[in-house]
Amino acid sequence: MKSHRAHSFVRLAVAACAAAATFSAMPVIAQHVPGVKGSLDAVTVLPTGPAASSAAATQPTVIPAGHPQIMKDATPPTAALHGDMGAAKTGALRVVVSQGTKLGPPIGKDSARVELLSQGVAIKTYLTQVDDKGIIELHDLPLDVPFQPVITIVHDGAEQQRVGAVMHKYQPAIEFDMPVYEITTQKPAWTIGLRDIETQVVTAQGGGTDLYVRFTDMIGGFNPEGRAWTGESVGGVRQTLAIALPAEAVNVQFGPGMAEAGPKVVNHTVIRGKTMLPGSTEYMIAYDVPVKAGRARVTFTAPADTSLFALYVPGEWTVEKTEGLEGASAGGTHATGKSQLLKAKVVKAGELLSVEFSGIKPPPPPATKPAEADHTTDLHLPIPSGKK
């Protein structure tokens, strides 16, 4: 490589970072905890599809520490975080591609697409291919705004994706591994280790008085097969994941595992059509359910067999009745925040879980900035004795 092309690549230590970027799963289901595939801090898709609503709420979704955020304008103040570190003008990306299927053929010159996504918008797209050494390498990437690279490789006739870490002027070069797999049309016995749903109250767009409960639905799945599943055709639509939305859900938003995969809402169901890779997977969506007279009712449908379903709600809400759920003590940050936990173990695919709340009140007004002090150069000190 030419010297002027030399970059200090940041190697992604996936195993070491997993605890900071994945679901806080219990040890008994640790085998289902998703690996790090990019946090999508810079990638958010806002309301889309027929479930979007003009009355939908606009507040950012608040997710406990350790979960990827799904919010608008989530660009971090990178200059403030990196002090006096020099800002790079352009970036560089290296993806090391390998064969993930046991006894699979050597990797060839597969075609590839690299999209730089920021706030759900592809700011630049590169069409390239895997080289003879199994590497995709790009230079001179624009760093005017933070983005995450979404790598799409067509292998064995199917698109396979991986999301890289956020890139910006203070992290201009990254490198990560991307195994690709031979495909299968046979549906795998994939399961969900943990389905974690967080709730918060939001208000209507434009300062209206209507209230909504926002549900941030995080699914940690596991595909035990060694091949990539291309999905099944349902009603003429190919899908690898279908999440039925609650009856009154509006303002659907997409996070990790969904945002980069071109999801859509069909018949009030979120459909993900991209290939499901082997091993751990992570999918996140958010949606709003209207509050009527301080009450809300919602029913969840299990998209696959689930080891643990966990729904966290504010402690001040009253749980009127539930179906298939039981109360339990919340731990960690949830206990600190006095959240209530409603859970279910060993939930079968298609099983329904329902809950009805009351006592839902508007969120507190946003914090106001403190009044600026009346700064002056007059110290107002007493005059020393003997002096005038």
C-alpha positions as CSV (number, residue, x, y, z in Angstrom):
1,M,0.0,0.0,0.0
2,K,1.3,3.5,-0.8
3,S,2.6,5.5,2.1
4,H,0.2,8.4,1.5
5,R,-2.6,5.8,1.8
6,A,-1.5,4.6,5.2
7,H,-4.2,4.9,7.9
8,S,-4.3,4.0,11.5
9,F,-7.2,1.6,11.5
10,V,-9.2,1.1,14.7
11,R,-9.6,-2.7,15.2
12,L,-13.1,-3.5,16.6
13,A,-12.7,-5.7,19.6
14,V,-16.1,-7.3,19.3
15,A,-15.9,-9.6,22.3
16,A,-14.6,-6.9,24.6
17,C,-17.3,-4.4,23.6
18,A,-20.3,-6.8,23.7
19,A,-21.3,-5.9,27.2
20,A,-21.5,-2.2,26.3
21,A,-23.6,-2.5,23.2
22,T,-26.0,-5.5,23.6
23,F,-28.9,-6.5,25.7
24,S,-28.4,-7.0,29.4
25,A,-29.5,-10.6,29.2
26,M,-29.5,-13.1,32.1
27,P,-26.7,-15.7,32.1
28,V,-29.2,-18.5,31.4
29,I,-29.8,-17.1,28.0
30,A,-26.4,-15.7,27.3
31,Q,-26.1,-17.8,24.2
32,H,-28.7,-15.6,22.6
33,V,-27.1,-12.2,23.4
34,P,-26.5,-10.3,20.1
35,G,-22.9,-9.5,19.1
36,V,-21.7,-6.1,18.2
37,K,-22.7,-5.2,14.6
38,G,-22.7,-1.5,15.0
39,S,-24.8,0.6,17.4
40,L,-26.5,2.7,14.7
41,D,-25.9,5.8,16.9
42,A,-25.8,7.8,13.6
43,V,-28.5,5.8,11.8
44,T,-32.2,6.3,12.6
45,V,-35.1,5.9,10.3
46,L,-38.0,8.1,11.3
47,P,-41.8,7.4,10.8
48,T,-42.5,5.4,7.7
49,G,-45.1,3.1,6.2
50,P,-48.9,3.1,6.7
51,A,-48.5,2.9,10.5
52,A,-47.0,6.4,10.6
53,S,-49.3,9.2,11.9
54,S,-49.2,13.0,11.6
55,A,-50.2,13.1,15.3
56,A,-47.3,11.0,16.3
57,A,-45.0,12.1,19.1
58,T,-41.6,13.6,18.5
59,Q,-39.7,13.2,21.8
60,P,-36.5,11.1,21.6
61,T,-36.9,7.6,22.9
62,V,-35.1,7.1,26.2
63,I,-33.3,3.7,26.5
64,P,-31.4,2.5,29.5
65,A,-27.6,2.5,29.5
66,G,-26.2,-0.3,27.5
67,H,-28.9,-0.3,24.8
68,P,-28.4,1.3,21.4
69,Q,-30.3,4.5,21.2
70,I,-33.1,5.1,18.7
71,M,-33.5,8.8,18.5
72,K,-33.5,11.7,16.0
73,D,-30.5,14.0,15.8
74,A,-28.4,11.7,17.9
75,T,-25.1,13.0,16.6
76,P,-22.7,13.2,19.5
77,P,-20.7,16.4,20.1
78,T,-17.6,14.7,18.9
79,A,-15.3,17.7,19.1
80,A,-16.2,18.2,22.8
81,L,-15.5,14.5,23.5
82,H,-12.1,14.4,21.9
83,G,-10.5,17.5,23.3
84,D,-7.5,18.7,21.4
85,M,-7.3,15.7,19.1
86,G,-6.9,16.7,15.5
87,A,-9.8,16.3,13.2
88,A,-9.3,14.2,10.1
89,K,-10.4,15.5,6.7
90,T,-11.3,12.1,5.2
91,G,-11.9,8.6,6.4
92,A,-10.9,5.0,5.5
93,L,-12.7,1.7,5.9
94,R,-11.4,-1.9,5.7
95,V,-13.6,-4.9,5.8
96,V,-12.0,-8.3,6.1
97,V,-14.4,-10.8,4.5
98,S,-14.3,-14.5,5.3
99,Q,-16.2,-17.7,4.7
100,G,-18.5,-18.3,7.7
101,T,-20.0,-21.7,6.7
102,K,-18.1,-24.7,7.7
103,L,-16.5,-26.4,4.7
104,G,-17.9,-23.7,2.5
105,P,-16.0,-22.7,-0.7
106,P,-13.4,-20.0,-0.8
107,I,-14.6,-16.4,-1.0
108,G,-14.6,-15.1,-4.5
109,K,-14.8,-11.6,-5.9
110,D,-18.3,-11.0,-4.6
111,S,-20.0,-7.8,-5.5
112,A,-20.5,-5.3,-2.7
113,R,-22.2,-2.1,-1.8
114,V,-21.1,0.3,0.9
115,E,-23.6,2.9,2.1
116,L,-22.7,5.7,4.4
117,L,-25.9,6.2,6.5
118,S,-26.5,9.3,8.7
119,Q,-29.9,9.8,10.4
120,G,-31.4,7.2,8.1
121,V,-30.2,8.8,4.9
122,A,-27.6,7.4,2.6
123,I,-25.2,10.3,2.1
124,K,-23.0,8.4,-0.3
125,T,-23.0,4.9,-1.9
126,Y,-20.0,3.0,-3.2
127,L,-20.3,0.0,-5.6
128,T,-17.3,-2.3,-5.2
129,Q,-16.3,-5.9,-4.8
130,V,-14.2,-8.2,-2.5
131,D,-10.7,-8.3,-3.8
132,D,-8.4,-11.4,-4.2
133,K,-7.3,-11.2,-0.5
134,G,-10.9,-11.1,0.8
135,I,-10.8,-7.4,1.6
136,I,-13.0,-4.4,0.8
137,E,-11.1,-1.1,1.3
138,L,-12.2,2.4,0.7
139,H,-10.4,5.7,1.3
140,D,-11.2,9.4,1.1
141,L,-14.6,9.0,2.8
142,P,-16.4,12.3,3.6
143,L,-16.5,13.1,7.3
144,D,-18.5,16.3,7.2
145,V,-21.2,14.5,9.2
146,P,-20.9,11.3,11.4
147,F,-22.2,8.1,9.7
148,Q,-22.1,4.4,9.9
149,P,-21.0,2.2,7.0
150,V,-23.5,-0.4,6.0
151,I,-21.8,-3.2,4.1
152,T,-23.9,-5.3,1.7
153,I,-22.2,-8.3,0.0
154,V,-24.0,-10.5,-2.5
155,H,-22.7,-14.0,-1.7
156,D,-24.2,-17.3,-2.9
157,G,-26.9,-15.2,-4.6
158,A,-28.2,-13.4,-1.5
159,E,-27.5,-10.0,0.1
160,Q,-25.8,-10.2,3.5
161,Q,-25.2,-7.1,5.6
162,R,-23.1,-5.9,8.4
163,V,-23.1,-2.4,10.1
164,G,-19.8,-0.8,11.1
165,A,-19.1,1.5,14.0
166,V,-19.8,5.3,13.8
167,M,-17.2,7.2,11.8
168,H,-16.5,10.8,12.2
169,K,-13.6,13.3,12.1
170,Y,-12.2,11.9,15.4
171,Q,-12.6,8.3,14.4
172,P,-11.8,8.4,10.8
173,A,-10.6,4.9,10.2
174,I,-12.1,1.5,11.2
175,E,-11.5,-2.1,10.3
176,F,-13.8,-5.1,11.1
177,D,-14.4,-8.7,10.1
178,M,-17.4,-9.8,8.1
179,P,-18.1,-13.5,7.6
180,V,-20.5,-14.4,4.8
181,Y,-22.4,-17.6,4.6
182,E,-23.7,-20.1,2.1
183,I,-27.5,-19.7,1.9
184,T,-30.5,-21.9,2.7
185,T,-34.2,-21.6,1.9
186,Q,-35.0,-23.9,4.8
187,K,-36.4,-21.9,7.7
188,P,-34.1,-22.3,10.7
189,A,-35.3,-23.1,14.2
190,W,-34.4,-19.5,15.3
191,T,-35.4,-18.3,18.7
192,I,-35.5,-15.2,20.8
193,G,-33.4,-15.2,24.0
194,L,-34.6,-11.9,25.3
195,R,-37.4,-9.6,24.2
196,D,-36.9,-6.4,26.2
197,I,-39.6,-3.6,25.9
198,E,-39.1,-0.2,27.5
199,T,-41.9,2.4,27.8
200,Q,-42.2,6.1,28.2
201,V,-44.9,8.8,27.9
202,V,-44.7,11.2,25.0
203,T,-46.9,14.0,23.7
204,A,-48.3,14.8,20.3
205,Q,-46.3,16.6,17.6
206,G,-46.6,20.4,17.6
207,G,-47.3,20.6,21.4
208,G,-50.7,19.0,21.3
209,T,-52.4,17.6,24.4
210,D,-52.7,14.0,23.1
211,L,-50.6,11.5,25.0
212,Y,-49.0,8.3,23.7
213,V,-47.1,5.5,25.3
214,R,-43.9,4.8,23.3
215,F,-42.8,1.2,23.3
216,T,-39.2,0.5,22.3
217,D,-39.1,-3.1,21.4
218,M,-35.7,-4.8,21.4
219,I,-35.4,-8.4,20.2
220,G,-32.3,-10.5,20.7
221,G,-32.6,-13.5,18.4
222,F,-30.4,-16.6,17.7
223,N,-30.1,-18.6,14.5
224,P,-28.5,-22.0,15.3
225,E,-27.8,-22.9,11.6
226,G,-24.5,-22.4,9.8
227,R,-26.1,-20.9,6.7
228,A,-27.9,-17.6,5.9
229,W,-31.6,-17.9,5.6
230,T,-33.1,-16.1,2.6
231,G,-36.6,-16.0,4.1
232,E,-40.1,-17.2,3.2
233,S,-42.7,-15.8,0.9
234,V,-45.9,-14.7,2.8
235,G,-48.6,-13.1,0.7
236,G,-46.1,-12.4,-2.0
237,V,-43.8,-10.6,0.4
238,R,-40.4,-12.2,1.3
239,Q,-39.7,-12.1,5.0
240,T,-37.2,-13.4,7.6
241,L,-38.9,-11.6,10.5
242,A,-42.5,-10.4,11.0
243,I,-43.5,-8.4,14.1
244,A,-47.2,-7.9,14.6
245,L,-47.9,-4.4,15.9
246,P,-50.4,-3.7,18.6
247,A,-53.8,-2.7,17.3
248,E,-53.5,1.1,17.7
249,A,-49.8,1.4,17.1
250,V,-48.7,4.5,15.1
251,N,-45.4,6.2,14.3
252,V,-43.3,3.1,13.7
253,Q,-39.5,3.7,13.9
254,F,-36.6,1.4,13.2
255,G,-33.4,0.9,15.0
256,P,-30.5,-1.7,14.8
257,G,-31.1,-4.7,12.7
258,M,-34.0,-3.0,11.0
259,A,-33.0,0.5,9.9
260,E,-30.3,-0.7,7.5
261,A,-32.4,-3.6,6.1
262,G,-35.2,-1.7,4.4
263,P,-38.1,-2.8,6.6
264,K,-41.7,-2.0,5.8
265,V,-45.1,-2.2,7.4
266,V,-47.6,-4.6,5.7
267,N,-51.0,-5.2,7.2
268,H,-50.0,-3.7,10.5
269,T,-47.0,-6.0,10.7
270,V,-43.3,-4.9,10.5
271,I,-41.6,-7.0,7.8
272,R,-37.9,-7.5,7.5
273,G,-37.0,-9.1,4.2
274,K,-33.2,-9.2,4.3
275,T,-31.2,-12.4,4.9
276,M,-31.0,-13.7,8.4
277,L,-27.4,-14.5,9.3
278,P,-26.4,-17.3,11.6
279,G,-25.7,-16.7,15.3
280,S,-26.9,-13.8,17.3
281,T,-29.1,-11.1,15.9
282,E,-30.5,-7.9,17.1
283,Y,-33.7,-6.1,16.0
284,M,-35.1,-2.9,17.3
285,I,-38.3,-1.0,16.6
286,A,-40.4,1.6,18.4
287,Y,-44.0,2.6,18.1
288,D,-46.6,4.7,19.9
289,V,-50.0,3.7,21.4
290,P,-52.5,6.4,22.2
291,V,-53.5,7.1,25.8
292,K,-57.2,7.6,26.5
293,A,-58.3,9.1,29.8
294,G,-55.0,8.1,31.3
295,R,-55.3,4.5,30.2
296,A,-53.7,2.3,27.5
297,R,-54.1,-1.3,26.5
298,V,-51.6,-3.3,24.4
299,T,-51.2,-6.8,23.1
300,F,-47.9,-8.3,22.0
301,T,-47.5,-11.3,19.7
302,A,-44.4,-13.5,19.9
303,P,-42.7,-13.6,16.5
304,A,-40.7,-16.8,17.6
305,D,-40.3,-19.0,20.6
306,T,-39.0,-16.6,23.3
307,S,-37.0,-17.6,26.5
308,L,-37.8,-14.4,28.4
309,F,-40.2,-11.5,27.6
310,A,-39.6,-8.4,29.8
311,L,-41.7,-5.3,29.8
312,Y,-40.6,-2.3,31.9
313,V,-43.1,0.4,32.9
314,P,-42.9,3.5,35.2
315,G,-43.5,2.7,38.8
316,E,-46.3,5.3,39.1
317,W,-48.5,3.6,36.5
318,T,-51.2,1.2,37.7
319,V,-51.3,-2.2,36.1
320,E,-55.0,-3.0,35.9
321,K,-54.9,-6.4,34.4
322,T,-52.6,-8.7,32.4
323,E,-52.8,-11.8,30.3
324,G,-49.8,-14.1,30.2
325,L,-47.6,-11.8,32.2
326,E,-46.6,-11.7,35.9
327,G,-45.1,-9.0,38.0
328,A,-41.5,-9.3,39.2
329,S,-38.8,-7.2,40.8
330,A,-36.8,-5.0,38.4
331,G,-33.1,-5.0,38.8
332,G,-30.2,-2.7,37.9
333,T,-30.9,0.7,36.5
334,H,-34.6,-0.3,36.3
335,A,-34.7,-0.7,40.1
336,T,-32.9,2.6,40.5
337,G,-35.6,4.3,38.4
338,K,-38.4,2.5,40.3
339,S,-39.7,0.7,37.2
340,Q,-42.1,-2.1,37.3
341,L,-41.3,-5.4,35.5
342,L,-43.9,-7.6,33.8
343,K,-42.4,-10.8,32.5
344,A,-43.2,-14.1,30.9
345,K,-40.9,-17.1,30.4
346,V,-41.0,-19.7,27.6
347,V,-43.4,-17.8,25.3
348,K,-44.3,-19.8,22.2
349,A,-44.4,-18.3,18.7
350,G,-47.7,-16.7,18.1
351,E,-48.6,-16.5,21.8
352,L,-50.4,-13.3,22.9
353,L,-49.4,-11.2,25.9
354,S,-51.7,-8.4,27.0
355,V,-51.6,-5.6,29.6
356,E,-53.8,-2.6,30.5
357,F,-52.5,0.4,32.3
358,S,-54.1,3.4,34.1
359,G,-52.7,6.4,35.9
360,I,-50.7,7.6,32.9
361,K,-49.9,11.2,33.2
362,P,-48.2,13.8,30.9
363,P,-44.4,13.8,31.0
364,P,-42.8,16.6,33.1
365,P,-42.1,19.8,31.2
366,P,-38.6,19.9,29.6
367,A,-35.9,21.4,31.9
368,T,-35.3,25.1,31.4
369,K,-31.9,26.6,31.3
370,P,-30.9,28.3,34.5
371,A,-30.9,32.1,34.3
372,E,-27.5,33.5,33.5
373,A,-25.8,35.2,36.4
374,D,-25.2,38.9,36.2
375,H,-21.5,38.8,35.7
376,T,-19.6,42.0,36.5
377,T,-16.0,43.0,37.0
378,D,-16.9,44.8,40.2
379,L,-15.7,42.6,43.1
380,H,-17.7,44.6,45.7
381,L,-15.0,44.0,48.3
382,P,-14.8,46.1,51.5
383,I,-12.2,48.9,51.3
384,P,-9.2,48.1,53.5
385,S,-8.9,50.1,56.7
386,G,-6.8,53.2,56.4
387,K,-7.6,53.6,52.7
388,K,-10.3,55.7,51.0
